[in-house]
């Protein structure tokens, strides 16, 4: 059974860092594009970043502003999201998801992502 599991969330102060991990089981992650998304209370789920099968192409939402880096290690069946300079606005539940295709023309459209993890909470607070 295809499963994704996020880890690495927690509570940090503004300006701090976290590294989220998305580990796949039941399938080879290298055959899928992977996206990170987030959802804050009362808001819609939004894209954060996504990465192509080999990691050669990445995309980021405008609000990332160079603070986050997405990467993947297909040998470990894991995708990472390194988040630096965190702000209170980054507080949300973060999800990873897998897609059969990596969109070149659009920013990681949610509708492309068929498989989702359960998410991990990120709280940025002083």
N, C-alpha and C positions, 0 to 999 in steps of 0.2 A: 504494500500500500504506500502510495506516494505521500510523504509527510515533510513539512518544514517546521523547524523549531527555532524560535528566536531566543537569544539570551544576551546578557550584558547590560540590561537596563538598570536604573537605580535613581538615586537622588544626588544631585550635585549642585554646587553653588554656581551662580552666574560666572562665566569665564572658564568654567571647568571643562573636562573632557570625558567622554565615554566611548567605548568601542562596542558596537552591537555585532552579534554573530547570527548567522542564519545557516543552520545545518540541515542538510537534506538526508532523508532516509527512504529507502524503497525505490530510488531512482538515481540516475547519474545527473548531477547538477549541471555538468558541462553541456548537456543537450538543451538547456533552457536559458533564456534571458531572465535576469532576476531584478526585481524592483524592491525598493524600500518605500513604504508609505506611512503616513501618520494620521491620527485622528484625535483631535482635542475635544473635550466635552462640549456638546452643543454645536459642533462644527462638522462639516463633511470630511470624509477621508480625502487626503490630498497626496500627491506624489512628492517624494523627497529626491529620489535618485534611482537610476537603473543602469544596468551594465549588460553588455552583450555576452554571447556564449563564451568567447575566449577572453573577454576582458579588454579587448582592443578598443571598444567604444563605450563611453559613459555619458550620462546626461544628468543634469541637476536642475532642480527648481531654482527660480531666481532668488528666493529668500535664503538659499544656502550661502551665497556670497563668498564662496571659497573656503568656508569653514569645515565642510564635510568632505570625506573621500570614500568612495565606494571601491571595493576591490574584491577579488575572488581567488580562491585556491581550489581549483577543480580536483586536485589530487586528494584534498581533504573534504571535498564535497561541501564547501563552506563559502559563504559570501559575507563580507564585513562592511560595516559602515563606521568609519572613524569620525567622531563628531568633536570638534574643538570649538572654543570660544562660545560655549552654549549660552543661550539667552532664555529668559523666562518664557518667551513666546514659543520656544522649542518644546515646552512641556506638552506631552501627548502620549498616546499609545502608539508604538511603532510596530509595523507589520512588514514581513518580507513575503514576496509572492513570486511565482514562477510563470513564465509565458513561453509559448512555443516559438514566438517570433519577437525580434527586437525592432521596434519601430524606428525608422530613420527620420521620418518626417514629423513625428509628433513626440511630445514629451511623455513617454512612459504611460500611455493611456490605460486606465484601470481596466477597461473592458478587455484588454488583451491578456490579462493575468488570470489564469484559471485555478491556480493552486495557492492557497494562503496558509500562513502559520497562525498561531493563536495570539501572537503579539507579546510585546514587553513594554512595561511602563517606563517612561523617562520623565523625571520631574526635575526642573531647574528652579531652585529656590534658595534664597538666603536665610 
